[in-house]
């Protein structure tokens, strides 16, 4: 049994959070007795009572009770209780919801939970039988895959005829060399060595064309791949393989499978080819078995297998869906951005226009009932009209696209398959100005954006004195922070503002022609605005759209309640510096209180007045705070700007907490974990508890690099570069009481270990909340310099990063070395079933 119970939804208030289960397994004493004596549970123990008792059990105890007792108990669980038990257990682990597939059976939460826990064990190196030394566990080579990113001239997509047939193949079959036009000879004897490939004339011409293109492409080295913005994102927070990708060569936005066109080592390539061959053999046998006029011969299995092996290397897999194509660039009508029906109607509207993508991302929609309703893909760009004459003002228009697989009005959800993508609902919003930070709420179809001061169409223009005052304030803030904190990638200063605007996404239909009304409707008025205390540097909205976490340039964090989009209100104002000062002050008071009993007798004998004692205490506290040196103060740059805020995609802010990132050019990157004391309760969102810092990570990385971070409420991944090379750091965050056993040993022995073994973790509360579990290095993690964009996206199965050394993982014959490195934590040898 677990040493700490987990409170179910029905009785979260009735039981204390830290109440321990009875020793010796008394909670399951009846079940154990039933297993030994082969008797049934008491009939008066109804299902609700049994579920209440089992809510105290950990995962291993639940498996033993539902799968390892007698037949009567197993039959009762599988008939009435199984779905409820494992659904609650799955959700209480704070795992991402199971991915919905077309024509799928009811969710299998038991096998889904087993699979997710196995994936985390593979990532952290806890799998039985594998060696791990000093938190460094190298994943097997078969987990690593390289996806080359190439221009269209280097890609070998199947011809249109093959695509229409839906098979990605050509018409060929193996024939015997003794096979004549008139038929098979009577004296023919079968010989495995006498096989040839027979191709139809049309297919032979297609192969000749493809061969010519292959020969042409193989003589050229692929061009370098440069990602100027966030260019890819996994659409699923669970184990889905769907990836949205901004092609750096064509500028198209595509939806593809993350392992499409991937190459690996010889072992993984052979395993994949054998898997495809076996699937085709099974499918072909099923077709022949269902047909009364055909008999399947096992000799044909060799033909099908060879056919599958040949197809796997002949063609590249095209994207499942293209959300923004090359044709859309040519169909762009600038009058819809700078014409007379736009906010620019009274200003100059002629000149050269350039469009720059700011990035793509994916968002999950979480309803107020905490159920996943769909997925939204967002993309943003800025169109800039250059001035024709020197001194003229440059015009900028921001456009945000949103493609979703659910209808926000009706709640209809479209489910795709392996060959199609379901993002058929499109929304857009345009603003006459340039933003420097934004986020999209998929649940409420809102866009939160901060615009540069002086470039926002919704603010009243200030006079010259006010503009000069703001300029002095920005320069002063630049002196406080590091040099690159208030400049963009071009080195130009970013005029940060204190305001965040909430804009609605407008549904659009590309099949209808534009009208003056439709053009105006895409430039909406904000629903509301938020005014922060200091200039805003970053923010993030939780998947329900009810909580907005705002970070400022002065190292403060603000929590805003946005449940009513027209009337947001601030619920909490947090300062990183003040949080650490209060912590040291509390530690000083605790140390003084330990000796207070000894000093009280002497003070009483001297008859000192009470107010004098209080004054002395206050003075001593102030002296103690002033005496804190740099070596004792754990956070070296608490006033640095909050450069990024990470929220779990499938959990509310109060349930999963959040992580903030601060970076300093001298001291590197610091991550802070913010949680609420009651986050382990199911009603944490309604709890009055406030966020506080529970742990800090001084990332052991180079101060020059800008690390990428992924946080899902349970796993914290940091991709950066240290003194050896590129590395992925893996941390385990205590986000559920089901993980309590793994942290129990850390409370006493390794609460605040130091050195390389700690991974830079400093727990700031009595209970250990974060621990360092693994570091991942690989030859494919190479080639990126500190000035290159280091990007990462991840879910519970895949980790995707960009690389310039993909040829060290595998080669497809086109000399490609730059693209995406994909880590697939699903071990094909384990035999785990898909969800």
N, C-alpha and C positions, 0 to 999 in steps of 0.2 A: 504494500500500500504506500501511497505517497505520504511523505512527512508533512505536507501542507495540503489542505483540502482546496478544492476549487468550487466556488459558489455558483450554482446554476441560476438561470434567469428567474425562476419562480420564487427563490428564497434568498435573493442577494442581500436583503436587509435583515433577514431573520438570523443569520449566522455570522459570527465574527470571521474576519478575513484570515487571521493567522492561527485559528484553532487547529490543533493537530489531531490527526486521526488516532484512535485508540491503538495502543501498542499490540503487537502480536497478530495483527490482522483481524481484530474483533468485528470490524465493519462487515467483512465478508465471512464471518464465522459460520453463518447459516449455509452459505454457498459451499464452503469447504466441507462442512458436515454432509451436505447433500452429495457432494462428489465422492466422499469416502464411503458413506453408507448406502449410496445408490437410492436415495429417496428424493422426493420432490420438495420444492419450497412450500411453506405453509400456504394453504389456499387463501387465507385472509390477507396475505401480503399482495396487495393489488399492484398494478403496473406503475401507478404514480408513486407509491411508496418505494417500490424497487428502484425506480429511476432516481428518486431522492437519495437513496443509499449509495447507488453507483456513482452519483455525482461527486462523491468524495474520493473515488478511486483514480489512480493514475492509469496510464495507457496500458502498461503491462498487466495490471490487475484486471482491467476490462477485457483484455484478450483472453486471459486465463478463465475468467468467469463465463464469457460468452462462447468460447471455443474449446475450453479444456475441462469442463465439468461433465456431468452425466447427460444422457440423451434428452431427458425431460427438460432440463434447464436450457440446453442448446435449442431444442425445438421451440420452447416458449420465447426465447430471445429472437430467433430468426422469424417467427411468425408475427410477433407484435411489437417487440422492443428494439430489434436490431437497427432499423432505420433511424429511430429517434436517438438511440445511444450514440451511434457513430456520427450522426449529423451534428449533434451537440459537441461531441469530442473534437470533431474536425474543426468546427467553428471556434471552439474555445482554445485551440492551438494558434489562433490568429493567422491561419493559412489563407491564401488567396482562394476564392471560390473555384469550384471545378469548372473547367471550360465546357461550354455547351457545344455539342456537335449535331449536325443534321441527322435525323432519324436515329438518335441515340436512345439507349435504354435509360431507365431511371438512374440517377446518380448512385454510384457505388462508393459510399464514403469510407467504408472499411479499407478497401484496396487503395482508394485515393490517399488515405492517411498513411498507409504503409509506404506508398510510393514517395510521398513528400518527405517523410522522415528519412527514407533512404537517400534521397537527393541531398538533404542537408548533411547526412553522415558522409557521403562522398565528398562534399565540399570541404568539410572540416577535418577530414582524415580520420574519423572515428570508426571506420569500417573494420570489422574484425579481420585479423590476419594481415594487416598492412603496417609497415613500420613508419614511425613518425618520430622525428628527432627535433627537439627545441622548436616546436610549433612550425616546423617546415615539412610539409608533406607534398611531394610531387605527384600530381594527378597522372594517371596512366596516359600514355601517348594517344590511345584510341579516343580519349575525351576531346582532343584538340583537332579542329578543322580549320581550313583556310578557304575563304571565299574570295577569289580574285575579283577586283573591280576593274572592268575593262570598257573601252568605248564600244559602240555598237559594231564598228568594223571588225572587231576581234571576236565578237560573239557569233555562235553558230546556232541560230534558232531553227526549229524545224520548219519545213515549207508549209504553206497554207493548207495543202491537202491533208497533211498529217494532223494539223491542228483541228481541222474539221472532223476528222475521224476520231479525235479525242484520244489518240494513242501515242503521239509523239514518236512514230515509228515510220519505217518504209516497208514496202511489200517485198519481202525476200524470204526464202526458205532454203533449207539444206536438202540437196538431192544427191543421189548416188551417181558416181561417174559412169556406171554401166547402164544408167537410165537412158533409153533411146526415145526418139520421137514417137515411134510406133507402140511403145509400151514396154513393159518389163520383160526381160528375157527369161525363158523357162529354166535355163541352166544357171541362173544368177544365184550366187552365194553372198550373204551379207558380210561386209568388211568395214570395220570402223574407220579405216584409214582412207577409204575411197569416198570422201564427201566433198562436195563443192558448194559454193554459194550461188544460187540462181536469183538474178535480179531482173525485174521487169524493165522495159526500155525507158519508160518515163522516170522511174526511180533512178535508173542509171544516169540519166541526164542531170537529175537533181544532185546526185552524188558527185558528178563531175564538177558542177558549179560550186558545191560546197568544198570540194577538194582544191579547186583553184583558189577560192577565198582563204582556205586554211594555209596553203602554201604561201600566199601573199602575206598573210598576217604573221606567219611564223618567221618570216625574214625581218620583221620589225620588232623592236622592243616596245612593250606597252608604255604609255606615258605615265608620269607620276600621278599619284592620287592625292589631292589636297582637299581636306574638309575645312571649309571656311566657317562653318556653323554646325550646330547640332543637326546631323544629317540622317540619323537612323534611330529607331526606337521600337522595342518589342511592344506589341499591342496588348499582350496578356500579362497580368501580374502573376499568373499561376505557372503552367507548364506549356502554354501555347507557343507554337513556332512561327507565328505570323510576325512579319517585320515590315514597318513602313520605312521607305528609303528614298532620300533625296539624291538622285544621281548627279555626281559632280561633273559629269561630262555633258549630258544632255539637258540637265535641269528639270527632268521629269520627276514626279512624285509617284512612287510605285509601291504596291503591296506584294510582297513575295514571302516565300518560306525561307527561314533563316539559313537552312542548310542546302538550298537550291544552288547547284553548280559548285558545291564545296568539294575540296580535295583534302585528303589526309595522308597518313602513312600507308604503306602497303597493306598493313593489317586491316585498317578501317575500310580501305577501298574494296578489299576482297570480301569483307563481311557485308558491306552494302550491296555489292553486286550479287552475292549469293542470296541475300534476302530478297532482292528484286526477282531473281530467277525462281526462287521457291514460290513466291507469291503468284507469279505468272503460271507456273506449273499447276498450282492448286486451282487457280481460276479456270484454266483450260480444262482440267479434269472435271470440274463441276459442270462446265458447259456440256461436255461430252456425256456425262452421266445423266444429265437432264434430257438429252436428245435420244430418242429410241432408235434412230437410224445410224448413229455413229458410235463406234467403239474406240476408246482411247488406248493406244499402245504405249507401253512404257518407253519404247524407243523414241517416241516423239518428245519425251521429256528432255532429251539431249538437244533436240532442235530448239525447243522453247528456251532452254537455259542459254544456249549459244546466242539466240536472238536477243535475250535480255541483256547479256553481257555486251553485245555489240551496240545496242541502243543506248546503254548507259554512258558510252564514251563518244557517241556520234554527235549528239545535239545538246545544246544548253537549254535549260528550262526557262521559259519566258516568265515575266511577272504575272501574278494572278489577276491583278487589276492595276490600271494606270489612272490615278486620280487627277493628275495634271500632266498633260501630254505636250509634245513639241508643237502640235497644231494650235494649242491654246495660246501659245506665244504669238503666233501669226494672227490669231483672231482677236487680239487685244485691241480694244477701242479706247483710245486715250481720252475721248470726250466723256467717258463714264468716270474718269478720275479728275480731269482738270477742265471739263467743259462748263457750259453755261448753267447746267442743272446741278452743279456741285458747289461746295463752299468757296471754290476759287473763281466764281463767275465774275467778281469785280476786280480780279487781278489778272496779270499777264498769263496767257495760257498757250504759249508757243515756245519751243526749244527742244533740245535733245533730252530724252527720258531714258534713264537707266533703272533697272529693277534688281534689287539685291534681296535674296532670301535670307531671312534671319534664323530660320530653323524649323524643324518639324518635331512633333511630339505626339504622344498618345495619352489619353486620359480615360479613367473608369468612372462611370456614373453610379453612385451609391445612393439609393433612396433613403428616406428618413427611417424606414424600417430596417435599414442596414443590409438590404439585398442588392445584388449587382444587377443593374438594369440594362447595361450596354457599354459600348466602347466608342470613343470619339477620337479621331485623328485631326490634329491641328497643325496648321502651317501659316507662317507670317512672312510678309515681305514688305519692303519700303520702295516705292517708286519716287524717284527724284528727278525733277525737271531742272536742268542746268540753266543758268541765266545766259541770255544772248549777249548782254553787254556787261562790262565790268561795273560792279557796284549794285547791280540788280539783285533782288532777293531770290534765293533758291527755294523752290517749292517742293514739298515732300508730302506724300500720301501713304498712309499705312493701310494695308489690307490683310485681314485675317480670314483664312479659310477653315472650315470645320466639316469633316465628313463623318457621319455616324452610321451605325448599323441598327439604330432604333428610332422610331418616330416619337418625338417628345410629346406630341398631342394625343396620340392613340395608345402609346405604349407598345406598339408592334415591334418585335425584334426579328431581324433577318439573320439567319444562320447560314454561313458559307460552308464550303467543303475544301478538299485539298486542291481543287482546280479553279475555284472561284472565290471572290471576296465579296462581302455583303454590304460594303459602304455605299449605300445608294441615297442617303439623305444628306443634302448639302446646305450649309449655311455660310454666310459671309457677313463681314462688317468692315466698313471703311471709315477712316478718320483723316481729316486734313491736318496732318502733323506727323512728326517722327517720335516714336516711343523709344525707351531704353530698357524697359522691363515689362513683361506681361505674363499672364497665366490665364488658362481657360478652365471654366467650370462646366464639365460635361453634364452634370445632373440638372442644372438650371439654364444651360445654354447662355452663359455670360462670359464676357471677357473683362478681366481686370488689367488695367494698363496704367503705367506712369510715363508721362511725356516730359521731354526736356523743357526746362524753364525757358519761356520765350517762344516755344514751338508747340504750345498746346492751344487748340482752338476754343477750349471751354473755359479758359481763364481770362479775366479782364486784363487788358494791356496796362502795364504799370508805367508810371512816368519815368523820366531819366534818373531821378534820385533813387527811386526804388530799384531800378535795374542795377545801378552802381552798387547799392547796398548788398544786393544778392550776389553780385560778382565778387565783392570783398569776402562775403561769407563763404563762397565756394573756394576761393583761394586759401582762406584760413583752414577750411576743412581738408584741403589737399595737403597742407603742411602737417596736419595731425596724422593723417593716414599715409600709407605707403604710396609710392609714386604712381603705380598703375591702378590705383583704386578708383580714380575718377576720370580715367581716360578710356577711350575705346581702342579697338584693335589697330586703328590708324594713327593712334597717338593724339587724337583730338580730344579736348576736355569734354566731359559729359556734364551738362548743367542739370544736376539732379534736383528734383522738386519734392515737396512734402505731400503731394496729392496723388491719390489713386482713384481712377474713375472706373465705374462699373457700367459696361456697355452691353446691350442685348445683341445676340446673333440673329441675323435676319435670314429666313428661309428663302432659297432662290431656286429657280428652275431654268436650267440652261437651254431647254427646248423652246422657251418663249423668248420673243424678241424684246429688247430693252425699250422702255418707255420713260418719259420724264419722271413719272411717279416712282417707277421701280428704281431709277438712278438715285433719286432723293432718299428713298427709303433705306438705302444701304449706307447712308451717312446719318445714323440715329443720334438722338440726344442721350447723354448718360442717364441711367436710372438713379444713380446716387454717386457720391464722392466721399473719400476718406482723407482726413487731414492728419498726418502723423506729426509727432513732436519734432522730429529731425528729418532731414532729407532722406528719402526712401532709397535703399540700395538693393533690396530684394524682397520678395514676398511669395507666398504659396497658399493656395486654397485647398481645403481638404475635399475628398470626393463627394461629400454630401452638399458642399457649397455653403455650409453654415458657419464655418470657422475660417478666418483669414489670418495668417501669421505674417507679420510685417517685420523686416529687419531694416535698420537705419545705418547711416555712415558713422554714427557715434557709438556703435556697439550696443544698441538697445533693441529689444524685441517687444512688439505690441501684439496683443491678441484682440481681434475684432469679431464680434458676433454679426454675421451677415445673413442670418436666417430670414430676416426681412430686408430684401435687397434695396428697398427704397429708404430704409432707416437703419443703417449700420451703427453700431455703438461699440466703443472700446471697453473691454472687460478687464484688461490687465496690461500693465506697463512694467517691463522688466529691464534691468540694466545688468550687463555681464559684470561690470566692475563692481557695482554695489553688491551683487550676489556674492562675490568672492570676499569682499570686505566684511560683509555680515557674517560670513562663515568663519573668518579668522577672528572676528570679534567674539562669536559664540565659543570658539575654541579657547580663547583667552579667558572668558568668563568661567568655563568649565574647569580650567586649570586652577584658577583662583579659588573656586568654590571648594576644591578638594582640601585646601589648607585653611578654609574659612573657620572650621570648627576649632582648630587649634589656636587661631588668632582671636577668636571671639572672647575667650576668657581674659586675655590680656587687655583687649579693648574695653571690656566691661569693667575691669578693675581700674582703668584710667578714667572711666566715666566720660568717654568721648561722646559728644552729641551725635545723634543719628544722621543729621544732614551733613555733618562734616565727613562721616564715613561714606556717604553716598557721593559726595564731591570727590573724595579720594579715589573711589572706585571708578568714577567716570574719567578722572585724569589718568589713572593707570591704564584704562582701556585705550584712551587716545594715544598714550605713549607706546602701548603695545602695537597699535595699528601703524604708527609712524616707524616703529622698529622693524617692520616686516621688510626683509630684503628681497632682492630678486631671486635668490636661491630658494627662499621659503615660499614665495608667492607662485603658485603653480601656473597661472596664466600670465604669459609674458607680454601679451598685447591685448588686454581686455577691451580697449576702446577702438580697436580696428573695426572696420565696417563689416557687417554681416553680408558676406558676398553671395551666400546661397542658403536656402532653407529646403530641407528634404522631409517630405511627408509620405507615409505609406499610401500606395494607390488604392488599397482596398479596405483601409481602416480609417475611422474618424480620428481627429487629432487627439481627443481625450483618451481614446482606446490605445493607440499606437505610439503617441508622443511624436516628437520631431527632432531633427538634428540640424544644427546651424554650423556653418563653416566660416571661419575667420582666417585670413592669410596675411602674413607680414613678410616683407622681403628679407628681413634679417632673421626672424625666428621661425619661419615656415608656417605650416597649416595647423590650426587647432579646431577640433570638432567638439561640440557640446551636445550632450543628450538631455533633452527636456522632457520630463514626465510629470504626471500628477500622482499623488499618494494613493488615490483610489482607482488607478487605471486598470487594475485587475478585476474590478467589478463590472458587470454587464451594464449597469446604469451609470457608468463613469461620465457619460456626456451630460447627465443631469446633476452631477455632483458639484458642489460649490468649491471643491478643492482647486487650487491654482497650480499652474505649471511652475516647476523649479528645476534647477540643474542637478542631475543625479550622477553624471559621470562626464569626464573630459578625456579626450584623446589628443595628445601631442604627437601627430603623425610622424613616425620616424622616416621621413622622406626629405628629399632635397628641397631647400627653400626656393629654388628657382622654378620648379615645375608647379603647374596648377593641377592638382589631383582631381580626379573624378570620383564621385561618391554615389552609392546606391544604398537606400535604406527602405526596408519593407516591414518594419516592426519587430523582426526577429533576427535578420541578418544585416550586417553593415559591411559593405565592400568598399575598399579604397584602392583606386588604381593610380599609381604614381611611379616615381623613380627615386631610388636611393643610391648609395655609393657604389653598388654593384651594377644595377641596371633597372629595367622596368620590372614592376612587382605588383601583385594584387594582395592586399592585406584583408584578412577575413576576421570579423569580430562577431561574437554571439551576444545578442542583447536579450535581457530578461524581459520578455513582453507577455509571458503567460505563466501561470502557476504550474503548468505541466512541465516546464523547463526548470522548476525549482531544484530538483535533485542534482542537476548538473552544476548548479551554483552553490549548493550547500557546502561543498568542500572549499570553495573559494572564499567563503565568508571569514573563516578563521585563519587558514594557512596562507592564502594567496590573495588577500583582499586588495592590497596595493603593492604587488611585487614590482621590482624595478629592473631596469636593464633591458636587454634585447627580448627577454622572455615576456615582458609586459606588453609589448607592442605600443607603448606610450599611453596605456590606460591608467587613469586615476579616478577611482570611485569616490564620490563626494558625499555619499550617504552611508549609513551603517550597513545596509544590505548591498551586496555586490550586484550591480546592474549590467555591467559590460565586462567581457573577458575576451582576450585575444586567443584565437584558436588555430590559425593557420596562415601561412604565407605561400604564395604560388609564384614560381618562376618557371620560365620556359624559353627555349631558343627562339620561338616565334614572337615572344615579347621583346622586340628589339627594333632598332632603327629610328625610333622617335626621339627627337631632341626636345629641349626645354621650350623652344619657340614653336614647336609643332602643336597642333590641336590634339589633345588627348581626350577621346570620347569613350563613353561606356554606357551600355544599357544592359539590363539584366532582369530576369525573373527567377522563379524558384528552380528552373531547369537549366536555362541558358545564361551565359555571360558573353557579351559581344563587345569587342573593342577593336580599334583600328590598329593596323600594323604595317610595317614596311619590310618585314622579314618573313613573309608567308612562305617563301620558297624553302625555308628550313622545316616546314611542316609537311608540305607536299607540293608537287608540281604537275600541272595539267598539259605541259608541252608548249605553252605560249610564253614562257619566260616571265610569267607574272610573279611579282613579289610583294605588291602593295594591295591592300584590301582590308578585309575583316577577318579577325581571328575569333572563332566561335568555340566556346567550351560547352560541351554537352555533358551534363552530369548524369545523364541516364546511361547506366551501364547495360549494354545489350547482352552481356553474359549472365546478368542476374535473373533474367526471365520475368521482370516485373511487367505486369499488364498495363496497358495505357488506360487512362481515366475514361 
